Amino acid sequence: MDIKKETEDKINQLEGLDYQIARMKYMENKSYKVIASDLGKSYGYIRNISSKNNKMINFKRI
């Protein structure tokens, strides 16, 4: 399976803020700092949510 398609399928399993963060990070290639600014959240909060998402949907670092 194509990596981009696989990543998109995994992101689509998420909802709400989890989905927004994962989509911005992995599909739009935005940094956590930019994501935090765009969403009006703290950098640390975005990192925590992203870490939880990565474990939940088994993202592997590339």
VENRA-V916143 format. One record per residue. RES is the residue in one small letter. PHI is phi as a letter, one per 30 degrees, with the letter a starting at -180 (* if undefined). PSI is psi in whole degrees, -180 to 180 (none if undefined). OMEGA is omega as a letter, one per 20 degrees, with the letter a starting at -180 (none if undefined). Layout:
RES;PHI;PSI;OMEGA, RES;PHI;PSI;OMEGA
This chain:
m;*;143;r, d;d;134;a, i;d;-42;a, k;d;-44;r, k;d;-42;r, e;d;-43;r, t;d;-46;r, e;d;-41;r, d;d;-42;r, k;d;-41;r, i;d;-38;a, n;d;-11;r, q;d;-18;a, l;d;166;r, e;b;159;r, g;h;-136;a, l;d;-37;r, d;e;-46;r, y;d;-47;a, q;e;-47;a, i;d;-48;a, a;d;-42;a, r;d;-45;a, m;d;-38;a, k;d;-52;a, y;c;-24;r, m;c;-31;a, e;c;-4;r, n;h;38;r, k;d;150;r, s;d;161;r, y;d;-35;r, k;d;-42;r, v;d;-42;r, i;e;-46;r, a;e;-45;r, s;d;-46;a, d;d;-37;a, l;c;-5;r, g;i;32;a, k;c;167;r, s;d;154;r, y;e;-46;a, g;d;-40;r, y;d;-45;r, i;d;-42;r, r;d;-42;r, n;d;-46;r, i;d;-44;a, s;d;-41;r, s;d;-43;r, k;d;-44;r, n;d;-44;a, n;e;-41;r, k;d;-39;a, m;d;-41;a, i;c;12;r, n;h;46;r, f;d;139;r, k;c;140;r, r;d;137;a, i;c;none;none
